[in-house]
Amino acid sequence: MKLVVDANVLFSFFKKGSTTRELILFIKIVPKDLFEGSLSMAEKILSSHLKDVPYVALSLFFKSKGHEIGLWSNEKRLKKIEKYGIKAFSTNLFLERKALPKE
């Protein structure tokens, strides 16, 4: 599974002793031009919460390539992406399941 990580999760990485810091071991930066074609669909899905469009667009891009996709974000409103076949994970959900997605 490929996992797209929201910036709020990444910022919590810098908090000393955070659980997020312990979980992050698999980060890659993806150039925006790779997933630009998915931006308009992500805008339609999110409509009123556009700051998360890049994360959803990247998730949609990977989904279109046949990957199982998860989006790690603590934004509860992103649960709506699950109807598009993208699993929304919060940090707490990771801890409950005690399993990270495999690439």
Secondary structure, DSSP 8 states (H G I E B T S, - for coil): -EEEE-HHHHHHHTSTT-HHHHH--------HHHHGGGHHHHHHHHTT-GGGHHHHHHHHHHHHTT--EEEE---GGGGGGGGGTEEEE-HHHHHHHT-----
